[in-house]
């Protein structure tokens, strides 16, 4: 199931919802479609509308405080676009830059996407100890950026440029 990005009335990214949920919000006049999938339409008994990729709430929702993006292995793989931080090939595992055995944390700045081979080769060593320099430095995405990234690379590339910049 594709996800739809939900923007606040102020255009700030809030969350993602399933396509079905997004359509319900639009049909209930709680949200308007900001961007639709170019070729996907939702057809039902009384409905024939373009499938929304981005919707915006009609009423402003107050967000009490700005959380940090929660760390997850899936999030790291998506952030790094499934590219190994050591060789650039397709990554399926998450490597701790400073290994957990040496006190390294589960955090955005201490984890990178890695191919299984490099992850195994590096083992419980730092990049310096293993002589395996990082091709790029890990970064902590903003909560909105992490949300956009969670939509997936394919959808991400098709988002309006002013949104995509926020997640860069
Ligand atoms: Zn690799």
Boltz pocket constraint, residues with backbone or C-beta under 6 A from the ligand:
constraints:
  - pocket:
      binder: B
      contacts: [[A, 84], [A, 85], [A, 86], [A, 87], [A, 88], [A, 89], [A, 90], [A, 114], [A, 115], [A, 116], [A, 117], [A, 118], [A, 119]]
      max_distance: 6.0
